[in-house]
């Protein structure tokens, strides 16, 4: 019974992780498509790359070219996907910092250096 339960749990976790990976991959593809679309749009309107050089006296001050925002369903979904990915990355970073701090405290306590 225990081995059967372990097998079922393992298969379910594998399935859940695969679905999670597919969702993240789709979100990444949406972000890439959005970036490429914007880059192509900017280059197609005579902009030199994503940054142009403009400035007084030819000093080469970098400015971003202005592009009118488009609020289509696809761009809204892409923005939502980008926000979800960034939120996930921030949470992971925060968890890693917490784990590192707790390990440091544990190691100090085991050595008897903490109060």
C-alpha positions in Angstrom: 0.0 0.0 0.0 2.8 2.4 0.9 4.6 1.8 -2.4 1.4 2.3 -4.3 0.8 5.6 -2.6 4.3 6.7 -3.3 3.9 5.8 -6.9 0.7 7.7 -7.2 2.1 10.7 -5.5 5.2 10.6 -7.7 3.2 10.4 -10.9 0.9 13.3 -9.8 3.8 15.5 -8.8 5.4 14.7 -12.2 2.2 15.6 -14.0 1.7 18.8 -12.0 5.3 19.9 -12.6 5.0 19.2 -16.3 1.9 21.4 -16.5 3.6 24.2 -14.5 6.6 24.0 -16.9 4.3 24.2 -19.9 2.5 27.3 -18.5 5.9 29.0 -17.9 7.1 28.1 -21.3 4.0 29.6 -22.9 4.4 32.7 -20.9 8.1 33.0 -21.9 7.1 32.6 -25.6 4.5 35.3 -25.3 7.1 37.7 -23.8 9.6 36.8 -26.6 6.9 37.5 -29.2 6.0 40.8 -27.6 9.6 41.9 -27.5 10.3 40.8 -31.1 7.1 42.6 -32.3 8.1 45.8 -30.5 11.6 45.6 -31.9 10.4 45.0 -35.4 7.8 47.8 -35.1 10.5 50.3 -33.9 13.0 49.3 -36.5 10.3 49.5 -39.2 9.6 53.1 -38.4 13.1 54.3 -39.0 14.4 54.0 -35.4 18.0 52.8 -35.1 17.5 49.9 -32.8 15.7 50.3 -29.5 17.7 53.3 -28.4 18.4 56.5 -30.4 21.1 59.1 -29.9 19.9 62.6 -29.6 21.4 65.4 -27.6 22.6 69.0 -27.5 25.9 69.5 -29.2 26.2 66.0 -30.5 27.0 64.5 -27.1 25.0 61.4 -27.8 22.5 61.4 -25.0 20.5 58.1 -25.1 16.7 58.5 -25.3 14.0 55.9 -25.8 11.8 56.4 -28.9 8.2 56.9 -28.2 5.8 54.3 -29.4 2.0 54.6 -29.0 0.7 52.0 -26.6 -1.6 49.4 -28.2 -4.2 47.8 -25.9 -5.1 44.6 -27.7 -6.1 41.4 -26.0 -2.9 39.7 -27.0 -0.6 42.5 -25.6 -2.7 42.5 -22.3 -2.2 38.7 -22.0 1.6 39.1 -22.7 1.9 41.8 -20.1 0.1 39.6 -17.6 2.4 36.7 -18.4 5.4 38.9 -17.9 4.1 40.1 -14.6 3.5 36.5 -13.5 7.0 35.4 -14.4 8.6 38.3 -12.6 6.5 37.7 -9.5 7.6 34.1 -9.5 11.2 35.0 -9.9 11.0 37.6 -7.0 9.3 34.9 -4.8 12.1 32.4 -5.6 14.8 35.0 -4.8 13.1 35.9 -1.6 12.8 32.3 -0.5 16.4 31.7 -1.3 17.4 34.6 0.8 15.3 33.4 3.7 16.7 29.9 3.5 20.2 31.3 3.4 19.6 33.4 6.5 17.9 30.5 8.4 20.9 28.2 7.6 23.3 30.9 8.8 21.4 31.2 12.1 21.2 27.4 12.5 24.9 27.1 11.9 25.6 29.8 14.5 23.4 28.1 17.0 25.0 24.7 16.5 28.4 26.3 17.1 27.2 28.1 20.2 28.0 31.5 18.9 24.4 32.9 19.0 22.8 34.1 22.1 
